Amino acid sequence: MRIGAVVIVIWLIIGALAAGQRGYFANDPENCAEISTTAVTIVAGPLNYVGLNPKVDCDVPQPSE
């Protein structure tokens, strides 16, 4: 169990480094797409360095007129 926890923590640290290198922590997120893209990049971890470039698009429903 400890080895699994260590692997997960290292995985997430690598993902946070990838998000930092892409500048996702440089400014405040303005919408759900920016927050989601940052979160998915962190979760993807080392896969970011083998070509995975996760992007999330949030379509927020508009109020009716």
Sequence and secondary structure as in RCSB ss.txt:
>XXXX:A:sequence
MRIGAVVIVIWLIIGALAAGQRGYFANDPENCAEISTTAVTIVAGPLNYVGLNPKVDCDVPQPSE
>XXXX:A:secstr
 HHHHHHHHHHHHHHHHHHHHTTTTSS   SHHHHHHHHHHHHHGGGGGGT              
